[in-house]
Amino acid sequence: MLSSREEYQMMYDSEEKLWWYKILHEKILKEILARFGQNKNIRILDAGCGTGGLMSFLIQNGYANIEGFDYSEDAVSFCKERKLKVQQIDVTNFDSEFIDASFDVIINDDVLYQFEDAVIVRAIRNLEKKLKPEGILISNNNAFDVFYGTHDIAVGGLQRFTKADFDKYLQQTGLKILRHSYWSLFLSPLILSVRLLQQFQLKFNLINKTEIISDVSVPGNFVNNTLYKIVKLEEKIFKNGGFGSSLFLVMIKK
């Protein structure tokens, strides 16, 4: 979880502009369209909605039957500024919230990294319970330990994942993976060089950990647009990426 209101302010200011968020939101919309076509009446839950950028994006694309929750009071506050239907709820414990088997789509992006494995399984089971039969759970997560850096510290990240981790988690659920992809393959050399430098600086105490902030900020328009175009090109060439700093999963309730 982000550690300060300032971090949530950065997210709020970036979600509609930053190349990374734009790519992720488009990935999610593509999967919803692939599953449900032009049916805009499906019920969607954003579980761990942050400051509401994804919810706003989906509403702009015609999905009005959408609500969300986040553990952070700051995140919920920013969602309220966007006039979104959002509650403050803990993803690891919300049995009394919502009706079981009531959502067609549940989205859980960049939340699970905060937890140990046993808590992750409990959270996934909670999400599964609220999903309709044949409904889908979409989840983006940070990937591969080699990409660990100051961003992980800033957002309270305990771990990074591979698909094999989710294969293990889902053995204890009624979900199965329909599709997965690693992404930002083409940007991996750049991201990796930055993260390896950060790892060196952390190891030798060359960074003041009390002043660390996340990577959530918008670069200049030229750089931001270029990075977006690079990742879109990657998507056209590769089906699942094979490698990258993020892991995107689509799971279905059996």
Buried (B, 14 or more C-beta within 10 A) or exposed (E): BBBEBEBBBBBBBBBBBBBBBBBBBBBBBEBBEEBBEEEEEBBBBBBBBBBBBBBBBBBEEEBEBBBBBBBBEBBBBBBEEBEBBBBBBEBBEBEEEBEEEBBBBBBBBBBBBBBEEEBBBBBBBBBBBBBBEEBBBBBBBBBBEBBBBBBBBBBEBEBBBBBEBBEEBBEEBBBEBBBBBBBBBBBBEEBBEBBBEBBEEBEEEEBEEEEBBBBBEBEEEEEBEEBBEBBEEBBEEBEBBEBBBBBBBBBBBE
